[in-house]
Amino acid sequence: QVQVVESGGCSVQPGGSLRLSCAASKSIVGILAMAWYRQAPGKQRDFLVSIRPNGFTDYADSVKGRFTISKNVAFTTAYPQMNNLQPEDTAIYYCKVVREGPLEDWGEGTKVTVYS
């Protein structure tokens, strides 16, 4: 099993930016993708963005143009950059590591609050 740790969540004002981080506990051959989701209170967990070892990215329509994602060379860490945050972006943000199998490892989440 791969331990997944998210960080970077905090409180920001509308229009602000945050850079989150998702770190896998070790470099594992066979990581297919690292993906981010979010879950607001009382709502389902929604896909936001993903990145593959070759750098290919995929974005949900709701965040295109505001969110981007990058990774380190070893593909043990992924960094979603979130810009122009709004109150509706308030949620717990989760990282998922997808490995060959397919197997999935989730982190415990990091909280983002956007307040006026």
C-alpha atoms as an extended CHARMM CRD file, in Angstrom:
* protein
*
       116  EXT
         1         1  GLN       CA              0.0000000000        0.0000000000        0.0000000000  PROA      1               0.0000000000
         2         2  VAL       CA              1.1470000000        3.5440000000       -0.7650000000  PROA      2               0.0000000000
         3         3  GLN       CA              0.6190000000        6.2050000000        1.8790000000  PROA      3               0.0000000000
         4         4  VAL       CA             -0.8300000000        9.3680000000        0.3840000000  PROA      4               0.0000000000
         5         5  VAL       CA             -0.5660000000       12.7050000000        2.1900000000  PROA      5               0.0000000000
         6         6  GLU       CA             -2.2230000000       15.9310000000        1.0930000000  PROA      6               0.0000000000
         7         7  SER       CA             -1.1550000000       19.3500000000        2.3280000000  PROA      7               0.0000000000
         8         8  GLY       CA             -1.6000000000       23.0220000000        1.5960000000  PROA      8               0.0000000000
         9         9  GLY       CA             -5.2290000000       23.5410000000        2.4960000000  PROA      9               0.0000000000
        10        10  CYS       CA             -6.1380000000       26.6890000000        4.4040000000  PROA      10              0.0000000000
        11        11  SER       CA             -8.5490000000       29.6220000000        4.4420000000  PROA      11              0.0000000000
        12        12  VAL       CA             -8.3870000000       32.2210000000        1.6790000000  PROA      12              0.0000000000
        13        13  GLN       CA            -10.4530000000       35.1360000000        0.4680000000  PROA      13              0.0000000000
        14        14  PRO       CA            -12.3750000000       35.0390000000       -2.8270000000  PROA      14              0.0000000000
        15        15  GLY       CA            -10.0660000000       35.5720000000       -5.7610000000  PROA      15              0.0000000000
        16        16  GLY       CA             -7.1620000000       34.0620000000       -3.9180000000  PROA      16              0.0000000000
        17        17  SER       CA             -4.9110000000       31.1930000000       -4.9490000000  PROA      17              0.0000000000
        18        18  LEU       CA             -3.6310000000       28.0420000000       -3.3040000000  PROA      18              0.0000000000
        19        19  ARG       CA             -1.1250000000       25.3880000000       -4.2460000000  PROA      19              0.0000000000
        20        20  LEU       CA             -1.8650000000       21.9830000000       -2.7730000000  PROA      20              0.0000000000
        21        21  SER       CA              0.4950000000       19.0420000000       -2.6150000000  PROA      21              0.0000000000
        22        22  CYS       CA             -0.0530000000       15.3010000000       -2.7970000000  PROA      22              0.0000000000
        23        23  ALA       CA              2.8760000000       13.1560000000       -1.7490000000  PROA      23              0.0000000000
        24        24  ALA       CA              3.0920000000        9.3960000000       -2.1750000000  PROA      24              0.0000000000
        25        25  SER       CA              5.1540000000        7.6370000000        0.4730000000  PROA      25              0.0000000000
        26        26  LYS       CA              7.6140000000        6.2180000000       -1.9940000000  PROA      26              0.0000000000
        27        27  SER       CA              8.3830000000        5.9980000000       -5.6580000000  PROA      27              0.0000000000
        28        28  ILE       CA              6.4140000000        3.0930000000       -6.9630000000  PROA      28              0.0000000000
        29        29  VAL       CA              6.8160000000        1.6450000000      -10.3960000000  PROA      29              0.0000000000
        30        30  GLY       CA              3.3710000000        1.3110000000      -11.7920000000  PROA      30              0.0000000000
        31        31  ILE       CA              1.7310000000        4.5380000000      -10.6690000000  PROA      31              0.0000000000
        32        32  LEU       CA             -0.6620000000        5.2440000000      -13.4770000000  PROA      32              0.0000000000
        33        33  ALA       CA             -2.0050000000        8.5880000000      -12.3270000000  PROA      33              0.0000000000
        34        34  MET       CA             -2.4160000000       10.9920000000       -9.4390000000  PROA      34              0.0000000000
        35        35  ALA       CA             -5.8150000000       12.6100000000       -9.2370000000  PROA      35              0.0000000000
        36        36  TRP       CA             -7.5660000000       15.2060000000       -7.1120000000  PROA      36              0.0000000000
        37        37  TYR       CA            -11.1670000000       15.2380000000       -5.9790000000  PROA      37              0.0000000000
        38        38  ARG       CA            -13.1520000000       17.4240000000       -3.6180000000  PROA      38              0.0000000000
        39        39  GLN       CA            -16.1500000000       16.9590000000       -1.3970000000  PROA      39              0.0000000000
        40        40  ALA       CA            -18.2330000000       19.8020000000       -0.0550000000  PROA      40              0.0000000000
        41        41  PRO       CA            -20.4500000000       19.2790000000        3.0140000000  PROA      41              0.0000000000
        42        42  GLY       CA            -23.5210000000       17.2410000000        2.0910000000  PROA      42              0.0000000000
        43        43  LYS       CA            -22.3330000000       16.6280000000       -1.4630000000  PROA      43              0.0000000000
        44        44  GLN       CA            -20.6780000000       13.8060000000       -3.3700000000  PROA      44              0.0000000000
        45        45  ARG       CA            -16.9690000000       13.6020000000       -4.0400000000  PROA      45              0.0000000000
        46        46  ASP       CA            -16.2260000000       15.0850000000       -7.4540000000  PROA      46              0.0000000000
        47        47  PHE       CA            -13.2590000000       14.6490000000       -9.7880000000  PROA      47              0.0000000000
        48        48  LEU       CA            -11.1870000000       17.7800000000      -10.4460000000  PROA      48              0.0000000000
        49        49  VAL       CA             -7.9090000000       17.0380000000      -12.1590000000  PROA      49              0.0000000000
        50        50  SER       CA             -5.4260000000       14.2480000000      -12.8520000000  PROA      50              0.0000000000
        51        51  ILE       CA             -1.9050000000       13.8470000000      -14.1590000000  PROA      51              0.0000000000
        52        52  ARG       CA             -0.0440000000       10.8540000000      -15.6040000000  PROA      52              0.0000000000
        53        53  PRO       CA              3.6840000000       10.0070000000      -15.6080000000  PROA      53              0.0000000000
        54        54  ASN       CA              4.0600000000       11.3900000000      -19.1370000000  PROA      54              0.0000000000
        55        55  GLY       CA              2.5620000000       14.7070000000      -18.0180000000  PROA      55              0.0000000000
        56        56  PHE       CA             -0.7990000000       14.2040000000      -19.6590000000  PROA      56              0.0000000000
        57        57  THR       CA             -3.4850000000       16.0680000000      -17.7040000000  PROA      57              0.0000000000
        58        58  ASP       CA             -7.2440000000       15.9210000000      -17.5160000000  PROA      58              0.0000000000
        59        59  TYR       CA             -9.5450000000       18.5620000000      -16.0100000000  PROA      59              0.0000000000
        60        60  ALA       CA            -13.1590000000       18.6860000000      -14.9850000000  PROA      60              0.0000000000
        61        61  ASP       CA            -15.1020000000       21.3660000000      -16.8340000000  PROA      61              0.0000000000
        62        62  SER       CA            -15.8160000000       23.1150000000      -13.5390000000  PROA      62              0.0000000000
        63        63  VAL       CA            -12.1470000000       23.9770000000      -12.9930000000  PROA      63              0.0000000000
        64        64  LYS       CA            -10.7630000000       24.4000000000      -16.5070000000  PROA      64              0.0000000000
        65        65  GLY       CA             -8.9970000000       27.7260000000      -16.8130000000  PROA      65              0.0000000000
        66        66  ARG       CA             -8.6100000000       28.1190000000      -13.0370000000  PROA      66              0.0000000000
        67        67  PHE       CA             -6.8060000000       24.9710000000      -11.9020000000  PROA      67              0.0000000000
        68        68  THR       CA             -3.5960000000       23.4750000000      -13.2400000000  PROA      68              0.0000000000
        69        69  ILE       CA             -1.5270000000       20.5240000000      -12.0760000000  PROA      69              0.0000000000
        70        70  SER       CA              2.1540000000       19.6610000000      -12.1880000000  PROA      70              0.0000000000
        71        71  LYS       CA              4.3620000000       16.8900000000      -10.8030000000  PROA      71              0.0000000000
        72        72  ASN       CA              7.9030000000       16.1770000000       -9.7510000000  PROA      72              0.0000000000
        73        73  VAL       CA             10.2630000000       14.1520000000      -11.9540000000  PROA      73              0.0000000000
        74        74  ALA       CA             10.0250000000       11.0240000000       -9.7990000000  PROA      74              0.0000000000
        75        75  PHE       CA              6.2280000000       11.2320000000       -9.9290000000  PROA      75              0.0000000000
        76        76  THR       CA              5.9030000000       10.9550000000       -6.1890000000  PROA      76              0.0000000000
        77        77  THR       CA              4.2970000000       14.3640000000       -5.7570000000  PROA      77              0.0000000000
        78        78  ALA       CA              1.5880000000       16.2370000000       -7.6300000000  PROA      78              0.0000000000
        79        79  TYR       CA              0.7980000000       19.9200000000       -7.2060000000  PROA      79              0.0000000000
        80        80  PRO       CA             -2.5720000000       21.3270000000       -8.1380000000  PROA      80              0.0000000000
        81        81  GLN       CA             -2.5070000000       25.1190000000       -8.4850000000  PROA      81              0.0000000000
        82        82  MET       CA             -5.9000000000       26.6730000000       -7.8070000000  PROA      82              0.0000000000
        83        83  ASN       CA             -6.5600000000       30.2500000000       -8.8740000000  PROA      83              0.0000000000
        84        84  ASN       CA             -9.4600000000       32.6760000000       -8.5150000000  PROA      84              0.0000000000
        85        85  LEU       CA            -10.9630000000       30.6440000000       -5.7030000000  PROA      85              0.0000000000
        86        86  GLN       CA            -14.6030000000       31.2860000000       -4.8590000000  PROA      86              0.0000000000
        87        87  PRO       CA            -16.8020000000       30.3230000000       -1.8900000000  PROA      87              0.0000000000
        88        88  GLU       CA            -18.1820000000       27.3870000000       -3.8820000000  PROA      88              0.0000000000
        89        89  ASP       CA            -14.6570000000       25.9230000000       -3.9500000000  PROA      89              0.0000000000
        90        90  THR       CA            -14.8760000000       25.3770000000       -0.2020000000  PROA      90              0.0000000000
        91        91  ALA       CA            -14.4510000000       21.6410000000        0.3750000000  PROA      91              0.0000000000
        92        92  ILE       CA            -12.1810000000       18.8680000000        1.5600000000  PROA      92              0.0000000000
        93        93  TYR       CA             -9.6840000000       18.1450000000       -1.2090000000  PROA      93              0.0000000000
        94        94  TYR       CA             -8.5330000000       14.5520000000       -1.6350000000  PROA      94              0.0000000000
        95        95  CYS       CA             -5.7080000000       12.9590000000       -3.5930000000  PROA      95              0.0000000000
        96        96  LYS       CA             -5.9120000000        9.5140000000       -5.1510000000  PROA      96              0.0000000000
        97        97  VAL       CA             -2.9710000000        7.4930000000       -6.4410000000  PROA      97              0.0000000000
        98        98  VAL       CA             -3.8770000000        4.9410000000       -9.0900000000  PROA      98              0.0000000000
        99        99  ARG       CA             -1.5300000000        1.9860000000       -9.4580000000  PROA      99              0.0000000000
       100       100  GLU       CA             -1.3980000000       -1.0120000000      -11.7420000000  PROA      100             0.0000000000
       101       101  GLY       CA             -3.9770000000       -3.6170000000      -10.7670000000  PROA      101             0.0000000000
       102       102  PRO       CA             -5.8190000000       -1.3240000000      -10.7960000000  PROA      102             0.0000000000
       103       103  LEU       CA             -5.3260000000       -0.2900000000       -7.2090000000  PROA      103             0.0000000000
       104       104  GLU       CA             -6.2250000000        3.0090000000       -5.5880000000  PROA      104             0.0000000000
       105       105  ASP       CA             -4.8160000000        4.7380000000       -2.5000000000  PROA      105             0.0000000000
       106       106  TRP       CA             -6.5440000000        7.7780000000       -1.0150000000  PROA      106             0.0000000000
       107       107  GLY       CA             -5.2590000000       10.4230000000        1.3240000000  PROA      107             0.0000000000
       108       108  GLU       CA             -7.2320000000       11.7880000000        4.2600000000  PROA      108             0.0000000000
       109       109  GLY       CA             -7.8070000000       15.1430000000        2.6320000000  PROA      109             0.0000000000
       110       110  THR       CA             -6.9090000000       18.7700000000        3.1950000000  PROA      110             0.0000000000
       111       111  LYS       CA             -9.4860000000       21.4680000000        3.9210000000  PROA      111             0.0000000000
       112       112  VAL       CA             -9.8910000000       24.5420000000        1.7600000000  PROA      112             0.0000000000
       113       113  THR       CA            -12.1770000000       27.3440000000        2.9250000000  PROA      113             0.0000000000
       114       114  VAL       CA            -12.9430000000       30.3810000000        0.7840000000  PROA      114             0.0000000000
       115       115  TYR       CA            -14.6320000000       33.1350000000        2.7940000000  PROA      115             0.0000000000
       116       116  SER       CA            -15.5810000000       36.7340000000        2.3390000000  PROA      116             0.0000000000
